[in-house]
Amino acid sequence: MTIAWVSILIFLSLAIILSANYFVYFSIIHFFSINKKTHRIILLALILLSLSFIAAMAMSRLDGNLFYRTFYLLSGIWLGILFNLLLVSIIIWIIIGLFRLTKQHLNKTMLASILFSLTIIISICGVWNAFHLKITYVTVKIPNLPQSWTNKQIVQISDTHFGIVHRIGLMNKIIKEVNNIKPAAMVITGDLLDGLDGQFSFLTDALNRLQTEKGVYFVTGNHETYAGVKEVFSNLANTQINVLKNEVVDVDGLKFIGISYPEKDEKNTAVAIAQSLQKEFADNPNILLYHSPTNIDEFKNLGVNLQLSGHTHEGQLFPFNYIVRLIYKRSAIGLWHSDDYTLYTTSGAGTWGPAMRTNSHSEIVVITLQ
């Protein structure tokens, strides 16, 4: 991306964030009886908050110390709160408009007080959801599954986005849960890293503490391309992680198909890569690891039994869950089954942008094979 495009992106982002903050400010001073002096204080505070996330993004590569990480975390949370306040402000204005049309009396201060309070509570719950892992258990039938895999469990994690916000604390939670489960294998379906600050050496020792019977398998997501796949692979080289780069491996009679997320200017599509690998997994029980829950009909027709994906975050913030479902339809989230093909799309164990989930949970998936 050229400097010109980066400048345009920063300008547009700043314009959108400033506009959103001003709309919230405009709404607050109209919904509540606030004196002029307090108006200026609120406006100044919102302007500073507007600039905070852009500043945090700019500083993220300059220093990885605790101050900058905390600043980024808090500015990101404000971005989530701002979005929620913007949404509820629009709803309040619509309600006010409807009451004016019907010439009904409305106590807008009372309405705004209730809805703003609920918005703050929902936002706080959203932060709690972001940092507390939910364990999701599913059972999947795979045709001709070897006896060595029958009733065995595979743990799937995705979209941890380790970097500025999610650090060793999240990794330790994952290690604790995985080692308690004692799975046959573990898979990481992309976006292990956030890709902003490029600092993830803290993961090396932690990844080696994961305990599985048959290994840990990883494919890249779009954020690994932002971090630089060569650097990612270099860091993972000193771990127990088996990085699958458009290849098939046989793990005790079960084929693991790993397709990397396409890099910039890459011509081969995921389907084309799967077609080139088909002879290695055809007519064998298999699991496809691919970051994005796409091409499901094509993968099914190629003979894939179980596809494990992430990427969508289940929208992360309301109402993006509905937008995600419009885009990805049946593959947006959770379990989907057709004939001998099954897809599981996880909401992910981490977050991107605001550390907040107002319509989903961070999750670890435990899959029992039958």
C-alpha positions in Angstrom: 0.0 0.0 0.0 1.5 3.4 -1.1 1.9 6.3 1.3 -0.8 8.1 -0.6 -3.3 5.3 0.1 -2.3 5.1 3.7 -2.8 8.9 4.0 -6.3 8.7 2.5 -7.2 5.8 4.7 -6.1 7.7 7.8 -7.9 10.8 6.7 -11.2 8.8 6.1 -10.9 7.0 9.4 -10.3 10.2 11.3 -13.2 11.9 9.5 -15.6 9.0 10.3 -14.5 8.8 13.9 -14.7 12.6 14.4 -18.2 12.7 12.8 -19.4 9.9 15.0 -18.1 11.6 18.1 -19.7 14.9 17.1 -23.1 13.2 16.4 -22.9 11.6 19.9 -22.0 15.0 21.4 -24.9 16.7 19.5 -27.3 14.1 20.7 -26.2 14.3 24.4 -26.6 18.1 24.5 -30.1 17.8 23.0 -31.2 14.9 25.1 -30.1 16.3 28.5 -30.2 19.7 30.2 -26.6 20.6 30.3 -25.1 24.1 30.7 -22.8 25.7 28.1 -19.6 25.2 30.1 -20.3 21.5 30.3 -21.0 21.5 26.6 -17.4 22.6 25.9 -16.0 20.0 28.3 -17.9 17.2 26.7 -16.9 18.3 23.2 -13.2 18.6 24.1 -13.3 15.1 25.8 -14.9 13.6 22.7 -12.4 15.2 20.3 -9.5 13.8 22.4 -11.2 10.4 22.4 -11.7 10.7 18.7 -8.0 11.1 18.2 -7.0 8.4 20.7 -7.5 5.3 18.5 -5.8 6.8 15.5 -2.9 7.8 17.7 -2.8 4.3 19.2 -2.7 2.7 15.8 0.2 5.0 14.8 2.2 4.3 17.9 1.6 0.5 17.9 4.8 -0.1 15.8 6.9 2.3 17.8 7.0 0.6 21.1 5.6 -2.6 22.6 5.7 -1.5 26.2 2.8 -1.7 28.7 1.8 2.0 28.4 1.2 1.8 24.7 -0.6 -1.6 24.9 -2.9 -0.2 27.6 -3.5 3.0 25.6 -4.4 0.9 22.5 -6.7 -1.3 24.6 -8.6 1.6 26.2 -8.8 3.6 23.0 -10.2 0.5 21.2 -12.7 -0.1 23.9 -13.8 3.6 23.6 -14.3 2.9 19.8 -16.6 0.1 20.7 -18.5 2.2 23.2 -18.7 5.1 20.7 -20.2 2.8 18.1 -22.8 1.6 20.6 -23.7 5.2 21.7 -23.9 6.2 18.0 -26.3 3.3 17.3 -28.5 4.1 20.3 -28.5 7.8 19.6 -29.9 7.1 16.1 -32.6 4.9 17.7 -33.5 7.7 20.1 -33.8 10.3 17.3 -36.0 7.9 15.4 -38.3 7.4 18.4 -38.4 11.2 19.0 -39.4 11.7 15.3 -42.1 9.1 15.6 -43.6 10.7 18.7 -43.5 14.1 17.0 -45.4 12.7 14.0 -48.1 11.3 16.2 -48.1 14.4 18.4 -47.5 12.3 21.5 -45.6 13.5 24.6 -42.2 11.9 25.1 -39.8 12.5 28.0 -36.6 12.4 25.9 -34.3 12.9 28.9 -35.8 9.8 30.6 -35.6 7.8 27.4 -32.0 8.8 26.7 -31.0 8.1 30.3 -32.4 4.6 30.2 -31.0 3.7 26.8 -27.6 5.3 27.4 -27.3 3.4 30.7 -28.2 0.1 29.0 -25.7 0.9 26.3 -22.9 1.3 28.8 -23.9 -1.9 30.6 -24.0 -3.8 27.3 -20.6 -2.4 26.4 -19.1 -3.5 29.8 -20.6 -7.0 29.3 -19.1 -6.9 25.8 -15.6 -6.4 27.2 -16.2 -9.2 29.7 -17.3 -11.5 26.8 -14.1 -10.6 24.9 -11.8 -11.7 27.7 -13.7 -14.8 29.0 -13.5 -18.0 26.9 -16.5 -20.2 26.3 -15.9 -23.9 25.6 -18.2 -25.1 22.8 -18.6 -28.9 22.4 -19.7 -30.4 19.1 -19.8 -33.9 17.7 -19.0 -34.6 14.0 -19.4 -37.9 12.1 -16.7 -38.6 9.5 -17.1 -41.5 7.1 -14.6 -44.4 7.5 -13.0 -42.8 10.5 -10.1 -44.9 11.7 -10.5 -46.6 15.0 -7.5 -44.7 16.3 -9.6 -41.5 16.0 -13.0 -42.7 17.0 -14.4 -40.7 19.9 -11.2 -38.7 20.0 -11.3 -34.9 20.5 -9.8 -32.2 18.4 -9.5 -28.6 19.9 -10.0 -25.8 17.4 -8.9 -22.2 18.1 -8.9 -19.3 15.7 -8.6 -15.5 15.5 -6.7 -15.1 18.7 -5.1 -12.0 17.3 -2.1 -12.1 19.6 -0.2 -8.8 19.6 -0.9 -5.5 21.3 -4.1 -6.4 23.2 -4.1 -10.2 23.5 -0.9 -11.4 25.2 0.4 -14.2 27.3 -2.7 -14.0 29.6 -5.0 -15.3 26.8 -2.4 -17.9 25.8 -2.2 -19.2 29.4 -6.0 -19.5 29.5 -5.9 -21.5 26.3 -3.1 -23.7 27.5 -5.0 -24.4 30.7 -8.2 -25.4 28.9 -6.4 -27.5 26.2 -4.2 -29.4 28.7 -7.3 -30.1 30.9 -9.1 -31.5 27.8 -6.2 -33.6 26.7 -7.2 -33.7 23.0 -5.9 -36.0 20.4 -4.9 -33.0 18.3 -5.3 -29.2 18.2 -5.8 -27.0 15.1 -5.3 -23.3 14.7 -7.3 -22.0 11.8 -5.6 -18.6 11.1 -5.1 -15.1 12.6 -3.0 -16.5 15.5 -1.3 -13.1 15.3 -2.8 -9.6 14.9 0.0 -8.3 12.7 0.1 -4.7 13.9 3.2 -4.5 16.2 5.1 -7.5 14.8 6.0 -8.5 18.4 5.0 -12.1 19.2 8.2 -13.8 20.4 6.4 -14.2 23.8 4.4 -17.0 22.2 7.3 -19.3 21.4 7.7 -21.0 24.9 3.9 -20.9 25.5 3.0 -22.8 22.3 5.4 -25.5 23.4 3.4 -26.0 26.6 0.3 -27.3 24.7 -0.2 -31.0 25.3 -1.8 -33.1 22.6 -1.5 -36.8 21.6 -1.0 -36.3 17.8 0.2 -32.7 17.4 -0.8 -29.1 16.8 -1.6 -27.9 13.2 -1.8 -24.4 11.9 -2.8 -22.5 8.7 -2.4 -18.8 8.1 -5.1 -16.2 8.1 -5.3 -12.8 6.6 -3.6 -11.2 9.6 -0.5 -13.4 9.1 -0.1 -11.8 5.7 -0.2 -8.4 7.4 2.5 -9.5 9.9 4.5 -11.1 7.1 4.3 -14.8 6.6 8.1 -15.3 6.5 8.5 -13.7 9.9 5.6 -15.7 11.2 7.0 -19.0 10.0 10.4 -18.0 11.4 8.9 -17.5 14.9 6.9 -20.7 14.7 10.0 -22.7 13.6 11.1 -23.0 17.2 7.8 -24.4 18.4 5.9 -27.7 18.2 3.4 -26.2 15.7 3.1 -28.1 12.4 2.6 -25.3 9.8 0.6 -26.6 6.8 1.3 -24.7 3.6 -1.1 -25.9 0.9 -0.4 -29.5 1.7 -1.9 -32.7 3.1 -0.5 -34.7 6.0 -1.5 -38.1 7.2 -2.0 -38.2 11.0 -2.6 -41.8 12.1 -5.0 -42.5 9.1 -6.8 -39.1 9.1 -5.8 -36.7 6.4 -5.3 -33.1 7.5 -5.5 -30.6 4.5 -4.0 -27.2 5.2 -4.7 -24.4 2.8 -2.9 -21.0 3.5 -4.8 -17.8 3.3 -4.0 -16.2 -0.1 -1.2 -13.7 0.0 -1.1 -10.5 -2.0 -1.1 -11.0 -5.8 -1.4 -14.8 -5.4 -3.1 -16.3 -8.4 -4.1 -19.7 -7.1 -7.4 -19.8 -5.4 -8.2 -22.0 -2.4 -10.4 -24.2 -4.6 -7.6 -24.6 -7.2 -5.2 -25.6 -4.5 -7.7 -28.1 -3.1 -8.1 -29.5 -6.5 -4.4 -30.0 -6.9 -4.3 -31.8 -3.6 -7.4 -33.9 -4.1 -5.6 -37.1 -5.1 -3.8 -37.0 -1.7 -7.0 -37.0 0.3 -9.7 -38.4 -2.0 -11.6 -41.4 -0.6 -9.9 -41.0 2.8 -11.3 -39.5 6.0 -10.1 -35.9 6.1 -10.3 -32.5 7.7 -9.7 -29.2 5.9 -8.2 -26.3 7.7 -8.9 -23.0 5.9 -9.3 -19.6 7.6 -12.3 -18.3 5.7 -15.6 -20.2 5.7 -16.0 -19.9 1.9 -16.2 -22.2 -1.1 -18.1 -24.7 0.9 -20.0 -26.2 -2.1 -16.7 -26.7 -4.0 -14.9 -28.2 -1.0 -17.9 -30.6 -0.4 -17.8 -31.7 -4.1 -14.1 -32.3 -3.8 -14.7 -34.8 -1.0 -13.9 -32.8 2.1 -15.4 -34.3 5.2 -14.9 -31.6 7.8 -13.9 -28.0 7.2 -12.7 -25.9 10.2 -12.7 -22.2 9.7 -12.9 -18.9 11.6 -12.5 -15.3 10.3 -16.0 -14.0 10.8 -15.8 -13.3 14.6 -19.6 -13.8 14.5 -19.7 -10.0 13.7 -18.2 -9.3 17.2 -20.4 -6.1 17.6 -24.1 -5.8 17.1 -25.5 -5.5 14.4 -22.5 -6.8 12.4 -23.6 -10.3 13.3 -26.5 -9.8 10.8 -24.2 -8.3 8.2 -21.9 -11.4 8.6 -24.9 -13.7 8.1 -25.9 -11.8 4.9 -22.3 -12.1 3.5 -21.5 -15.7 4.5 -25.1 -17.0 4.9 -25.1 -20.7 6.1 -21.3 -20.7 6.8 -21.3 -17.5 8.9 -21.0 -19.2 12.3 -21.3 -22.6 14.0 -22.1 -26.0 12.7 -23.5 -26.7 9.2 -23.9 -30.2 7.8 -24.8 -31.6 4.3 -24.4 -35.3 3.4 -20.8 -36.4 4.2 -19.6 -32.7 4.6 -19.6 -30.7 7.8 -18.4 -27.2 8.4 -17.7 -25.5 11.8 -17.0 -21.8 11.8 -15.8 -20.6 15.2 -16.4 -17.1 16.5 -12.7 -17.0 17.5 -10.8 -16.8 20.8 -9.7 -13.2 20.5 -10.9 -9.9 19.1 -9.9 -7.4 16.4 -10.2 -3.7 16.9 -12.3 -3.0 20.0 -11.8 -5.7 22.7 -15.5 -6.1 22.9 -18.1 -8.7 21.9 -21.7 -7.5 22.3 -23.3 -10.3 20.4 -21.0 -13.3 20.7 -18.4 -15.0 23.0 -14.8 -15.8 22.6 -14.6 -19.5 22.2 -12.5 -22.7 22.2 -14.1 -25.5 20.2 -13.9 -29.1 21.3 -14.9 -31.5 18.4 -15.5 -35.2 19.2 -15.0 -37.3 16.1 -17.2 -40.3 15.4 
